[in-house]
Amino acid sequence: MPELSNRITTLNNGGTDGWDVFYKARRRVAAGEKITELTIGEPDDKTDPEILEAMHQSAIGGHTGYAAVPGTPELREAVAKRVAAQSGVPTTSDNVLITPGAQAALFAAHLCACDAGDTALYIDPYYVTYPGSIRGAGAVPHAIVTAPENGFCPTAIQLSETPEASSLLINTPNNPTGTVYDANTLEAICGFVRDRDMWLISDEVYSTQVWEGAHISPRALPDMANRTLQIGSMSKSHAMTGSRVGWLIGPEEAIAHLADLAIVTTYGVPGYIQDAAVFALAQGKGLEDKHAKPFERRKNIAMRLLSGSKVIQVIPPMGAMYMMLDIRSTGLSGEEFAHRLLDERDIAVMPGESFGQAAAGHIRVAMTVDDQTFEQAISTLREFAESL
Ligand SMILES: Cc1ncc(COP(=O)(O)O)c(C=O)c1O
């Protein structure tokens, strides 16, 4: 085999991709064992049958050929209207690129903001694909390591101490911490990117899942619409992870170039998926709330079951579909705890270390199983932690 490119071999920076516990759980499930999986952000709800019917009708109706590469006019328009209504920022179809999920948008946004070798900032703890997405785009990832005592939010001092960079990637509501950035944090972030004349890449895939505070889109802050690449997705809001449909919102000129990038990479999103997304968005907030509610309910279950524990500190999630538990007082690392919980109690969670340095000594629990199974798993998790 000829030599592989550095670009492809360094995506994970020579380390693991942080998913060992997940793979181990999946192997045991494949072998027929009963494991409670609280690992990945896969909603237990399935895509609504009416959305699937809309997809079917579109496909049967012939929308199976190449679709408009930047997105169909109908979906771009529907997304523009939704983003304008949610954020109050005037947004037209020309500000919207439809992508195969938020992941493709994250990669495209870094290619748009960074030249090869530029530094791209991101916040630790982080969604696992962030550093690899930055490396894949040819940029150099630089983490801003937040502290649990600051609610895992970056401070103005931390931002001011970063090296020169082309972009800053943020994610609110946050995976893995469940933090929702408040106005003060967002003002500090926006002030920082304005002063340094940088791009802000704002991953807002959990914007419909907020239990405390409110989702503020940084694109709505003064002088931000022209320097923000906002990312959204149908994956979590409409339980459509497998449909691969999301978007990138940005200044018209950036979107025009990003459409050229789509031509040489994804060549767009299937038309029947886009039609299903138009149908889903037209169902409005009712459907989004229906998919969001189970996570809020389970968050309340876990808060009740873990209250008073001297071993597990809960970081109350304000949004998204995960909980971070501080298990440092067990004396185990997040990785050791997660492996032992799987080996000894058949429950799979993600080690905090998979999400960066700041989350070491924590575990992330995805609230993605039915209430009864979740309740049982949290009780067992507490019993296990307290037995150590
Ligand atoms: C913070 C965050 N961004 C992006 C994604 C990717 O979403 P999509 O399925 O739209 O590619 C995820 C998925 O878990 C996520 O948690």
The ligand as a Gaussian input file, in Angstrom:
#p B3LYP/6-31G(d) Opt

LIG

0 1
 C      -22.804000      18.518000      20.010000
 C      -23.091000      17.708000      18.806000
 N      -22.858000      18.232000      17.596000
 C      -23.082000      17.539000      16.471000
 C      -23.558000      16.248000      16.527000
 C      -23.766000      15.503000      15.233000
 O      -25.102000      15.536000      14.883000
 P      -25.622000      15.012000      13.471000
 O      -26.321000      13.725000      13.721000
 O      -26.598000      16.072000      13.033000
 O      -24.465000      14.909000      12.555000
 C      -23.819000      15.639000      17.758000
 C      -24.289000      14.243000      17.843000
 O      -24.331000      13.612000      18.871000
 C      -23.575000      16.389000      18.933000
 O      -23.784000      15.876000      20.153000

